[in-house]
Amino acid sequence: TPNGEFPFNLQLPDLEIATMDGAHQVTIPGGGMEYVPGWPAVPTYFTELDFTAGVIVQAVRLDARGNETAMVDLNIPNHQPQNDCLGCDPEPPVPDAGDGWFPELGHHFDWWVEKNPDGSSTLSIKLYPFYYNDQTHNALYYRDYTFAIETYTSNVTAESLQTAQNTFVQSEPVTATLVVNNLGPAQDVIVQTSITPRGDNGALAGLPLVILHDLSGTALVGLTYTDTIKTGDYQFVVELWDTQGHLLDTAAEEFSIGVYAGEIITLTASQTAFAVGDLISFEMPFKNTGTASITGTGVIRVYSTSGLTETRMITGTIDNLQPGASVSITGSWDSTGYPKEDYFAVGTVQFFGQTADPRSVLLTHLKYLFLPSIAR
């Protein structure tokens, strides 16, 4: 149905419950899982609907939900992720348990629309059909759903949205160009633009509304945001509306603020020729060559050249290193007791999921030549 509402019915399969070491794992065949730190891992279910170009989803409403199954005496452990990412944000704190239900009993589904390159779109619906109470160990599962999906046929399209560059330096204006095309009768079009963190549906900032009066054919719209945005990854999100409140089209374009970049200047040793028993000191200066502060870890490892056996590891923390600034990772290796052979040291720095190009230095073991004595 091009305009108006149409029903969409969905029936989910039976649950599958596995037991391991006294704990239960509940899954839905063909479904997914919801992992939230500090909460039990519960099953979810995805479904998708495709729409041709020009047919725009306006709303998704849940009209009915049924075929409920109640369960008791389940033991679903809480999800506890291991965060070993150097320089990454810590895991969020465990939320308040509240009444013990997860997800919240009133949270039934989420939906979103993604635009495809050919102008068509895909509606995704994420269902939360399973609820678990970690205080009572009871659970609820709903199998039957009836949705109402509202659509509208639009002659107006966002032909393209392009930022002036992929990465903007912090504090400089963020600019983009939007191309809007109307293949139908002239009409007013409202351009609503927001900036959102990449991967987040919540708007960080909004731009002033732009009204294209009596638009017929093609129009170019310049978009500029001048307020400072902290370093990170973002996207322009544009929505086109008519004056009756119908969504006509959408567009999104990704960009970044600031650049995480760093360089190991060099790796030096106090001596590159040594005898077993010498204490060798290392210094590895690292410079922030980007436009955003860096937090990470520098590591210097000493290996034997014969079997690549690690003999020493030196670590140093890089904390909030500002753009253009440098810091040195230092440490030493006591070669006492190690085999008489050559070694090499390798230095690396990891920050925000990146690794700087490594540096290395060869440590050559001194070989003494004993000449025979000649008596005269």
C-alpha positions in Angstrom: 0.0 0.0 0.0 1.8 3.2 -1.1 0.0 5.5 1.4 -1.8 4.9 4.6 -1.4 1.9 7.0 -1.0 -1.8 6.4 -0.9 -4.6 8.9 2.2 -6.8 9.4 1.8 -10.0 11.4 4.7 -12.0 12.9 4.9 -15.3 14.8 8.1 -16.2 16.5 9.4 -19.8 16.9 9.6 -21.6 20.2 12.4 -20.8 22.6 15.5 -23.1 22.9 16.9 -23.4 26.4 20.3 -25.0 27.1 21.8 -25.7 30.5 25.5 -25.5 31.4 27.0 -25.6 34.9 23.6 -24.9 36.4 23.0 -21.8 34.3 20.5 -21.4 31.4 21.1 -19.9 28.0 17.8 -18.9 26.3 17.8 -18.4 22.5 15.3 -17.9 19.7 16.0 -19.8 16.5 17.0 -17.2 13.9 17.1 -14.4 16.5 19.8 -12.4 18.3 20.9 -11.6 21.8 20.9 -8.5 23.9 24.1 -8.0 25.8 24.1 -5.2 28.4 26.9 -5.2 31.1 25.4 -6.1 34.5 22.2 -7.5 33.0 21.3 -11.0 31.9 21.8 -11.9 28.3 18.3 -12.3 26.8 17.2 -13.2 23.3 15.8 -10.7 20.7 14.4 -11.1 17.3 15.0 -9.0 14.1 12.8 -8.7 11.0 13.1 -6.5 7.9 10.8 -5.2 5.2 11.9 -3.6 2.0 10.3 -0.6 0.3 10.7 0.7 -3.2 12.2 4.2 -3.9 9.8 7.0 -3.0 7.8 5.0 -0.4 8.8 6.4 3.0 7.9 4.7 6.3 6.3 7.3 8.6 5.5 5.2 11.7 5.5 1.7 13.1 2.9 0.9 15.8 2.4 -2.3 17.8 -1.4 -3.1 17.8 -1.4 -6.5 19.4 0.9 -8.9 21.2 0.0 -12.3 22.4 0.6 -16.1 22.8 2.4 -15.5 26.2 4.4 -18.2 27.9 5.4 -17.8 31.6 8.5 -19.6 32.9 9.9 -20.1 36.4 13.2 -21.2 38.0 15.4 -20.0 35.3 19.0 -19.0 36.1 20.4 -16.6 33.5 23.8 -15.1 34.5 24.6 -11.4 34.0 26.7 -10.4 31.1 30.2 -9.4 32.3 32.4 -8.2 29.3 36.1 -8.1 29.5 37.4 -4.7 28.3 41.1 -5.0 27.4 41.1 -2.2 24.9 44.0 0.2 25.6 42.8 3.8 25.8 39.1 2.9 25.3 36.4 4.1 27.6 35.6 1.9 30.6 32.5 -0.2 30.7 29.4 1.8 32.0 28.4 1.1 35.6 26.0 -1.6 36.3 22.5 -0.1 36.2 20.1 -0.1 39.2 18.3 -3.4 39.4 14.9 -1.7 39.9 12.1 -4.3 39.8 14.5 -6.9 38.4 12.9 -7.2 34.9 15.1 -7.0 31.8 14.3 -5.5 29.4 11.8 -3.2 31.0 8.3 -4.7 30.6 7.1 -1.7 28.7 9.9 -1.9 26.1 8.5 -4.0 23.3 10.4 -3.1 20.1 12.7 -0.6 18.3 12.5 0.3 14.6 14.6 2.2 12.2 14.9 2.7 8.4 18.1 2.6 6.3 18.2 4.1 2.9 19.8 1.9 0.1 22.0 3.3 -2.7 19.3 2.7 -5.3 16.8 4.9 -3.4 14.9 2.0 -1.9 14.8 1.5 1.9 14.8 -1.2 4.5 12.7 -1.1 7.6 14.2 -3.0 10.6 12.2 -4.0 13.6 14.0 -5.3 16.7 11.6 -7.2 19.0 12.1 -7.7 22.7 9.9 -10.7 23.1 11.6 -12.2 26.2 11.7 -10.7 29.7 13.7 -12.1 32.7 13.5 -11.2 36.3 16.9 -11.9 38.0 15.3 -11.4 41.4 12.5 -14.0 41.1 14.0 -16.1 38.2 10.7 -15.8 36.4 10.5 -15.1 32.6 7.9 -14.1 30.0 7.9 -14.8 26.3 5.5 -13.4 23.6 5.3 -15.1 20.2 2.6 -13.3 18.3 2.8 -9.7 17.1 0.6 -7.5 14.9 2.1 -4.2 13.7 0.6 -1.3 11.7 3.1 0.3 9.3 2.3 3.8 8.0 3.9 4.9 4.7 3.8 7.9 2.4 4.8 8.2 -1.3 7.1 11.1 -1.9 8.3 12.9 -5.1 11.0 14.7 -3.1 14.4 13.1 -2.7 17.7 13.9 -1.0 19.9 13.2 -4.0 23.2 13.6 -2.2 24.7 14.8 1.0 28.5 15.4 1.1 30.7 17.0 3.7 33.5 19.3 2.6 36.0 16.9 4.0 36.1 13.6 5.9 37.8 15.0 9.0 37.5 18.4 10.4 40.0 19.9 12.9 38.3 20.7 16.2 36.9 24.3 16.4 36.7 24.8 12.6 33.3 24.9 11.0 31.8 21.7 9.8 30.2 22.1 6.4 28.2 20.0 4.0 26.2 20.3 0.8 22.8 18.8 0.3 21.2 18.3 -3.1 17.3 18.1 -3.0 15.2 17.1 -6.0 11.5 17.4 -6.5 10.1 15.5 -9.5 6.5 16.4 -8.7 4.4 19.6 -8.4 6.1 22.5 -6.7 5.8 22.4 -2.9 7.4 23.8 0.2 10.1 21.5 1.7 11.5 21.8 5.2 15.1 20.7 5.7 15.8 19.5 9.3 19.5 18.8 10.0 21.1 17.3 13.1 24.5 16.1 14.1 24.7 12.8 15.9 27.5 10.6 17.3 28.2 7.8 14.9 26.3 4.7 16.0 24.0 6.7 18.3 20.4 7.8 17.4 20.5 10.7 19.9 21.1 14.1 18.4 24.1 16.0 19.6 23.2 19.3 18.0 20.7 20.8 15.6 21.1 23.2 12.7 18.5 25.9 12.0 15.6 24.8 9.8 15.8 25.6 6.1 12.6 26.1 4.1 12.7 25.6 0.4 9.7 27.5 -0.8 7.8 26.2 -3.9 10.6 23.8 -4.7 10.5 22.5 -8.2 13.4 20.6 -9.7 16.8 20.7 -8.0 18.1 22.8 -5.1 21.5 23.0 -3.4 21.5 23.6 0.4 24.7 24.6 2.2 24.9 23.3 5.8 27.3 24.8 8.3 27.8 24.1 12.0 30.1 26.5 13.8 30.0 25.4 17.5 32.9 23.3 18.8 32.4 19.6 18.8 34.6 17.3 20.9 36.9 14.8 19.1 35.1 11.8 17.8 33.1 10.3 14.9 29.8 11.8 13.9 27.3 12.1 11.1 25.1 14.7 9.5 21.5 13.5 9.5 19.0 15.3 7.2 15.3 14.8 7.2 13.0 16.4 4.5 9.4 17.2 5.6 6.4 18.7 4.0 4.2 21.2 5.7 1.6 18.5 6.6 4.1 16.6 8.7 5.0 13.8 6.2 8.6 12.6 6.1 9.7 12.9 2.5 13.2 11.5 2.5 16.4 11.2 4.7 20.1 11.3 4.1 23.2 10.8 6.3 26.9 11.4 5.9 29.7 10.5 8.3 32.6 12.7 9.3 35.2 12.9 12.1 36.4 15.7 14.5 40.0 15.7 15.3 42.6 13.1 14.3 44.1 10.4 16.5 47.6 10.0 15.3 51.0 9.4 16.9 54.6 8.6 15.9 57.4 6.8 17.7 60.3 9.1 16.9 63.0 6.5 17.6 64.1 3.7 20.0 67.6 4.0 21.4 69.7 1.9 23.7 72.5 3.1 26.0 74.7 0.7 24.2 74.2 -1.5 21.2 77.2 -3.7 21.8 77.2 -5.4 25.2 78.6 -8.2 27.3 76.4 -10.4 29.5 76.0 -8.7 32.8 75.6 -5.2 31.4 72.6 -3.0 32.3 71.1 -1.6 29.1 68.8 1.4 29.2 66.2 2.2 26.6 64.4 5.4 25.6 61.5 5.7 23.2 60.1 9.2 22.5 56.5 9.3 21.2 54.9 12.3 19.7 51.2 13.1 19.2 51.0 14.1 15.6 47.2 14.3 15.5 44.7 16.9 16.6 43.3 15.2 19.7 44.7 14.2 23.0 45.9 10.6 23.3 45.8 8.0 26.1 47.4 4.7 25.6 50.3 2.4 26.5 53.9 2.2 25.2 55.7 -1.2 25.3 59.4 -2.1 24.8 60.1 -5.8 24.4 63.6 -7.4 24.3 63.9 -10.6 22.3 66.7 -13.1 21.6 67.5 -13.3 17.9 67.9 -17.1 18.0 64.4 -18.1 19.0 62.5 -14.9 19.3 62.1 -15.5 23.0 60.9 -12.5 25.0 63.3 -11.7 27.8 62.0 -8.4 29.1 58.9 -6.2 28.7 58.9 -2.5 29.7 55.6 -0.7 29.8 54.7 3.0 30.2 51.4 4.8 30.4 50.6 7.7 28.0 48.0 9.8 29.7 46.2 12.6 27.9 49.1 13.5 25.7 48.2 16.8 23.9 48.5 17.4 20.2 52.1 18.2 19.3 53.5 17.1 22.6 55.9 14.2 23.2 56.6 11.8 26.0 59.3 9.2 26.5 58.9 5.6 27.5 62.0 4.5 29.4 63.3 1.4 31.1 66.3 -0.9 31.4 67.3 -4.6 30.9 69.7 -6.4 33.1 71.4 -8.9 30.8 73.0 -10.9 33.7 72.5 -14.6 33.3 71.2 -14.5 29.8 72.7 -16.6 27.0 75.7 -15.0 25.1 73.9 -14.1 21.9 72.5 -11.2 20.0 69.2 -9.6 21.0 66.9 -6.9 19.7 64.4 -4.5 21.3 61.0 -3.6 19.7 58.9 -0.6 20.7 55.2 -0.1 20.1 52.5 2.3 21.3 48.8 1.5 21.3 46.1 4.1 21.6 42.3 4.1 20.9 42.5 0.9 18.9 45.5 2.0 16.8 49.1 0.9 16.9 51.9 3.3 15.9 54.6 2.0 13.5 57.1 0.1 15.6 60.8 0.9 16.1 63.6 -1.5 16.8 67.3 -1.6 17.8 69.8 -4.5 17.6 71.9 -5.4 20.6 75.1 -7.2 19.6 76.8 -9.4 22.0 80.6 -8.8 22.2 82.7 -11.7 21.0 86.2 -11.8 22.4 89.1 -13.3 20.4 91.9 -14.9 22.5 95.3 -15.0 20.8 97.9 -17.6 21.9 100.8 -16.3 23.9 104.3 -16.7 22.4 107.3 -17.1 24.8 110.7 -15.9 23.6 
